[in-house]
Amino acid sequence: MTRLRAARALIGGAVVGPVVLELAGARIRTVRPARDDDVVDVDLADGMLSAGLLDLQVNGAFGVDVAAADGAVWRTLLAGLAAHGITGVQPTVITAPLPELVASLARIGRARDAFADEPVARVLGAHAEGPFLSPARAGAHHAEWLLAPTSDHIDALVSDPGAHRALRTVTLAPELPGALEAVRRLTREGVVVAVGHSDATAAQVHAAGDAGATMTTHVFNAQRPLIAREPGVPGAVLVDDRFFVGTIIDGRHLDPHVVSLVLAAAGRRAIGVSDAIVTAGLAPGEWYDFGGQPVANDDTGLGRRPDGTIAGAGVVLDEGVRRMIAAGLDPAAVLAACTENAARSLGRTDIGHVAEGALADLVWWDGTWHPSRVWIGGRALASGSR
C-alpha cells in the first residue's frame, strides 16, 4: 500500500485539503483528511492533486493520426498523452468512407486491448465524429463523404464486431432524415450520441434529447449559432439538463470568455476537450495528412488546412487547462470539466474522480499548472510533461 498526502486536492468539484490517499494496487482504497501524525510515502506539499485528465475528443497528436494508427504506433500517442497528465482518451475518427471508418474503429478496439495493462493513457472507447453530419456545418470534414443516418448506414457502422465493441460515442446532426431513429437505436446499444456539426434548431436538438442524445460535440463550433430568437444548438444544450456540453479549451476555437459562459451555464455538465489532431504537440509549419487533406499548425497552436480552415487543435489538453487558468477561469471548474464531468458523461465512476474505489489515475500539478507527476493505476510515471 502507498500513502500519499496532498496539501490540496480536487475532490467533488472543490479544492480541499490536506488529504491522505491510500493506494492499494491499482485503486484508491481510502481518501480522508490528513492528520498531524500521518506517516506517508509521498508528500505533495505544494501544487494540487487531481484525477487524471480525460480527453473525449482526440483525433491524434505527436504525429499520430488515430484514424490510421495501428500496432506499436499507439504507444507513441498514449504514452505521450500520459506524460501530459491525460490518463484516459476517447480516440476520435472524423468523416471517412464508411468501410474505412469501420476499420479505424476496429483498430481502436485492438489498441484498447493491447495497451490495457501498460502505464499509458487508457483508451475509453472510440468516437465516430461523422459521417452523419450536416453539409451546411461540415467544417473541415469532406462533404462528399457525409451520409444520412439511415438504418442501412447505421447497420454498416455497427455490424462489424470489432468496430461495434469499440464504439462509445457517435456525433450526428439530429435534423438529418432518419436521425432520431438512429439516436434511439444507438442509445439502445449503449452508445453515447452527441449533437454536433449540425444546423439544427433548438427544437430539433430538444427532440434529439427526447430520443436519447446526451452529449454535445465542440459547442459553438460548426453548428447553428445562438441568436436572439433562435437558440440554435448552443442555446439548446446549455439550458437542457440532459446534455453534457463538450467544449474546446485551447483558447482559439473559443474565446476564454465564452468558455467561462459555458462553465457558468452548464456547471457539472461542461466537458473540456482538446480536439487535438495529428499536429498536436508539434512545432508549427510541418504538413501532415488529416482526414484526406493536408494540415499544419499555425503559430497559435491551431491546426489549419491550406485555405486557413481550422481542422483542430495543435495542443494537447494540459495546455488548454493552462490557457484557461491563465485567462482567469477558476482552476477547480476547469479541472472538473476535464475529469469528473467527463467521467460522468460516459457513466463512469471508476475514472476521473479522486474517490474511494476509483482507479488511482492521478496528476500532481505544480504552481504553473504543469503535471509534475502522473500515476496510472497507482504506478508513477518517470516524469511529467517537462
C-alpha positions in Angstrom: 0.0 0.0 0.0 1.2 3.6 -0.8 0.1 6.5 1.4 0.1 9.8 -0.4 -0.5 13.2 1.3 -1.6 16.2 -0.8 -1.8 19.8 0.6 -4.6 20.5 -1.9 -6.8 18.1 -4.0 -9.7 18.4 -6.3 -12.5 16.3 -4.9 -16.2 16.6 -5.8 -15.6 19.7 -7.9 -14.0 21.6 -5.0 -10.4 22.2 -3.8 -9.9 20.6 -0.3 -7.0 19.6 1.8 -4.8 18.5 3.2 -5.9 14.9 2.5 -4.3 11.5 2.6 -4.9 8.9 -0.1 -4.2 5.2 0.5 -3.5 3.4 -2.8 -3.9 -0.4 -2.9 -2.8 -1.8 -6.1 -4.4 0.0 -9.0 -7.1 1.7 -6.9 -7.7 4.3 -4.3 -8.5 2.5 -1.1 -9.3 5.4 1.1 -9.5 9.2 1.0 -9.5 11.1 4.3 -8.4 14.4 5.9 -4.7 14.4 6.8 -3.7 14.2 10.5 -0.6 15.6 12.1 0.8 12.2 13.0 0.4 10.7 9.5 3.3 8.8 8.1 3.2 8.9 4.3 5.2 7.6 1.4 4.7 10.6 -0.8 4.2 14.1 0.5 2.9 16.7 -2.1 3.4 19.8 0.0 2.6 22.3 -2.8 0.7 22.4 -6.1 -2.6 20.4 -6.4 -3.6 16.8 -6.9 -6.4 15.8 -9.2 -7.7 12.8 -11.1 -6.0 12.3 -14.4 -7.4 14.3 -17.3 -9.9 12.6 -19.6 -9.9 13.9 -23.2 -13.0 12.8 -25.0 -12.0 14.2 -28.4 -8.6 13.4 -29.6 -8.1 12.8 -33.4 -4.3 12.4 -32.9 -1.2 14.0 -31.5 2.6 13.8 -31.8 2.4 12.9 -35.5 0.0 10.0 -34.9 -3.5 10.1 -36.6 -5.8 7.8 -34.8 -7.8 7.0 -38.0 -4.7 5.3 -39.4 -2.9 4.2 -36.3 -2.2 0.5 -35.7 0.1 -1.6 -33.7 3.0 -0.1 -31.7 2.5 3.4 -33.0 -0.3 3.7 -30.5 2.3 3.7 -27.7 3.7 7.0 -29.1 0.3 8.6 -28.7 -0.8 7.0 -25.5 2.5 7.4 -23.6 2.8 11.0 -24.9 -0.6 11.9 -23.6 0.0 10.2 -20.3 3.2 12.4 -19.8 0.9 15.4 -20.2 -1.5 14.2 -17.4 -4.1 12.7 -19.8 -4.9 9.3 -18.3 -7.9 8.5 -20.4 -8.7 9.2 -24.0 -11.5 8.7 -26.5 -9.8 8.4 -29.9 -11.9 10.3 -32.4 -12.2 9.4 -36.1 -13.6 12.1 -38.4 -15.7 11.5 -41.6 -14.3 9.0 -44.0 -15.8 6.4 -46.4 -17.8 4.1 -44.2 -15.6 1.0 -44.7 -12.5 3.0 -43.8 -14.3 4.4 -40.7 -15.3 0.9 -39.6 -11.8 -0.3 -40.0 -10.5 2.6 -37.9 -12.9 1.8 -35.1 -11.8 -1.8 -35.1 -8.1 -0.8 -34.8 -9.0 1.5 -31.9 -10.6 -1.5 -30.2 -7.5 -3.6 -30.7 -5.4 -0.8 -29.2 -7.6 -0.6 -26.2 -6.9 -4.3 -25.5 -3.2 -4.2 -26.4 -2.4 -1.4 -24.0 -4.8 -2.0 -21.2 -2.1 -3.1 -18.8 0.5 -0.6 -19.7 1.0 2.7 -17.8 -0.2 4.8 -20.7 -3.4 6.7 -21.3 -6.4 4.4 -21.2 -8.4 4.0 -24.4 -12.0 4.7 -23.2 -13.7 3.7 -26.5 -13.9 5.2 -29.9 -15.7 8.4 -31.0 -17.1 8.5 -34.6 -17.4 12.2 -35.4 -19.3 11.6 -38.7 -20.2 10.7 -41.3 -23.8 11.7 -40.2 -23.2 15.4 -40.2 -24.8 18.5 -41.8 -23.3 19.5 -45.2 -24.1 23.1 -44.1 -21.9 22.7 -41.0 -19.2 20.3 -42.3 -16.3 22.4 -41.2 -13.1 20.5 -42.1 -14.9 17.3 -42.9 -15.0 16.0 -46.6 -18.5 17.0 -47.7 -18.6 14.2 -50.3 -18.2 11.5 -47.6 -21.1 12.7 -45.5 -24.1 10.4 -45.2 -27.6 10.4 -43.8 -28.0 8.2 -40.7 -30.3 5.7 -42.4 -30.8 2.2 -41.0 -28.6 0.7 -43.6 -25.8 3.1 -42.8 -26.1 2.5 -39.1 -26.1 -1.2 -39.8 -22.8 -0.8 -41.7 -21.3 1.1 -38.7 -22.2 -1.5 -36.1 -22.3 -4.8 -38.0 -18.5 -5.3 -37.7 -18.0 -6.9 -34.3 -14.6 -5.2 -33.6 -15.9 -1.8 -34.5 -19.1 -2.3 -32.6 -17.3 -3.3 -29.5 -15.0 -0.3 -29.7 -17.7 2.3 -30.4 -18.5 4.5 -27.5 -19.7 7.9 -29.0 -21.3 9.0 -32.3 -21.6 12.6 -33.3 -24.5 13.3 -35.6 -26.7 16.2 -36.8 -30.3 15.5 -35.5 -32.0 17.4 -38.2 -31.0 14.9 -40.9 -33.5 12.4 -42.3 -33.6 9.3 -40.1 -31.5 10.9 -37.3 -33.9 10.5 -34.4 -34.4 6.8 -35.1 -30.6 6.5 -35.3 -30.3 8.2 -31.9 -32.8 5.7 -30.4 -31.1 2.7 -31.9 -27.6 3.8 -30.9 -28.5 4.6 -27.4 -30.3 1.3 -27.0 -26.9 -0.3 -27.8 -25.2 1.7 -25.2 -23.6 4.3 -27.5 -23.4 8.0 -26.3 -25.0 10.2 -29.0 -23.6 13.7 -29.4 -25.2 16.6 -31.3 -22.6 18.2 -33.5 -21.7 19.6 -36.9 -25.4 20.5 -37.0 -27.7 23.1 -38.4 -30.5 22.1 -36.1 -32.9 24.4 -34.5 -33.2 24.3 -30.7 -36.5 22.4 -31.1 -34.7 19.7 -33.2 -31.9 19.5 -30.5 -34.5 19.0 -27.8 -36.1 16.3 -29.9 -32.7 14.6 -30.1 -32.7 14.7 -26.3 -36.1 13.1 -26.2 -34.7 10.3 -28.4 -31.7 9.8 -26.0 -28.9 12.1 -27.1 -26.9 13.2 -24.1 -23.7 14.9 -25.4 -22.6 17.9 -27.5 -19.6 18.0 -29.8 -17.5 21.2 -29.5 -20.2 23.6 -28.6 -20.3 26.9 -30.7 -18.1 25.3 -33.4 -19.6 24.0 -36.6 -23.2 24.4 -35.5 -26.2 26.7 -35.9 -25.3 29.6 -33.6 -27.3 31.1 -30.7 -29.2 34.3 -31.8 -31.8 36.3 -30.1 -34.9 34.5 -31.4 -33.4 31.1 -32.2 -31.2 29.5 -29.5 -29.7 27.1 -32.1 -27.5 24.2 -30.9 -25.6 26.1 -28.1 -28.6 27.7 -26.6 -30.5 24.4 -26.6 -27.8 22.3 -24.9 -26.8 25.0 -22.4 -30.3 25.1 -20.9 -31.3 21.4 -21.4 -30.0 19.4 -18.4 -30.0 16.2 -20.4 -26.9 17.3 -22.4 -23.3 17.3 -21.4 -21.5 20.1 -23.3 -18.2 19.3 -25.0 -16.1 22.5 -25.1 -12.8 23.0 -26.8 -10.5 24.7 -24.3 -7.5 25.6 -26.5 -8.3 29.3 -26.2 -8.5 29.6 -30.0 -11.6 27.7 -31.0 -13.5 29.6 -28.3 -12.5 32.8 -26.6 -11.9 32.1 -22.9 -14.8 34.4 -22.0 -17.1 32.1 -24.0 -15.7 29.1 -22.2 -16.4 30.9 -18.9 -20.0 31.3 -20.0 -20.3 27.6 -20.8 -18.9 26.7 -17.4 -21.3 29.0 -15.7 -24.3 27.8 -17.6 -23.6 24.1 -17.8 -21.8 23.6 -14.5 -21.3 19.9 -13.9 -22.3 19.2 -17.5 -19.4 21.2 -19.0 -16.7 18.9 -20.6 -13.3 20.3 -21.5 -11.8 18.7 -24.6 -8.8 19.4 -26.8 -10.0 18.4 -30.3 -6.3 17.6 -30.8 -5.2 16.4 -34.2 -2.1 14.8 -35.7 -0.1 18.0 -35.3 -0.8 18.5 -31.6 2.3 18.8 -29.5 4.5 19.5 -32.6 6.2 22.7 -34.0 4.3 24.8 -36.5 4.7 24.6 -40.2 5.2 20.9 -40.9 2.4 19.4 -43.0 0.6 16.1 -42.2 -2.4 14.3 -43.7 -5.6 14.5 -41.7 -8.9 13.3 -43.0 -7.6 13.1 -46.5 -6.4 16.7 -46.6 -3.1 18.4 -45.5 -2.9 20.2 -42.2 -0.2 22.1 -40.3 0.0 24.1 -37.0 0.0 27.8 -37.1 1.9 29.9 -34.6 -1.1 30.0 -32.1 -1.5 26.2 -31.8 -4.3 25.7 -34.3 -4.2 23.0 -37.0 -5.2 24.6 -40.3 -5.9 23.4 -43.8 -4.0 25.2 -46.6 -7.0 27.5 -47.2 -7.0 28.6 -43.5 -9.9 26.4 -42.4 -9.5 25.3 -38.8 -9.0 21.5 -38.7 -8.5 21.0 -35.0 -6.2 21.9 -32.1 -2.4 21.7 -32.3 -2.1 21.5 -28.5 -3.0 18.7 -26.0 -5.4 19.1 -23.1 -3.0 20.1 -20.4 -2.0 23.2 -22.4 -5.7 24.0 -22.7 -6.0 23.8 -18.9 -3.1 26.2 -18.5 -4.5 28.6 -21.1 -7.9 28.7 -19.4 -6.4 29.3 -15.9 -4.1 32.0 -17.3 -7.2 33.7 -18.7 -8.7 33.9 -15.2 -11.0 30.9 -15.2 -11.5 29.0 -11.9 -8.9 26.2 -11.8 -11.4 23.9 -10.0 -14.1 24.4 -12.6 -11.6 23.9 -15.5 -10.1 20.7 -14.0 -13.5 19.3 -13.0 -14.6 19.7 -16.6 -11.7 17.6 -17.8 -12.0 14.9 -15.1 -15.2 14.4 -13.0 -17.6 15.9 -15.5 -16.1 14.0 -18.4 -16.3 10.7 -16.5 -20.0 11.3 -15.7 -20.8 11.9 -19.3 -19.6 8.3 -20.0 -21.4 6.9 -17.0 -18.0 6.1 -15.3 -17.3 6.4 -11.6 -14.0 4.4 -11.7 -12.1 7.1 -13.5 -11.9 10.9 -13.4 -12.5 11.0 -9.6 -10.3 11.2 -6.5 -12.6 8.8 -4.6 -12.5 5.6 -2.7 -12.7 2.6 -5.1 -11.7 4.6 -8.2 -8.6 3.8 -10.2 -5.5 5.6 -9.0 -5.1 7.7 -12.1 -3.8 10.9 -10.7 -1.9 14.1 -11.6 0.1 16.4 -9.3 0.1 19.9 -10.8 2.9 22.3 -10.0 2.4 26.1 -9.4 2.5 26.8 -13.2 -0.1 24.0 -13.8 2.2 21.6 -15.5 1.9 18.0 -14.5 4.9 17.3 -12.2 4.0 13.7 -11.6 1.4 11.3 -13.0 0.1 8.0 -11.7 -1.8 5.4 -13.8 -3.3 2.6 -11.9 -1.2 3.5 -9.0 2.0 3.3 -11.0 4.1 6.5 -11.1 5.4 7.6 -14.5 9.0 8.6 -14.7 8.1 12.3 -15.1 5.5 14.7 -16.2 5.5 16.7 -19.5 8.5 18.9 -18.7 
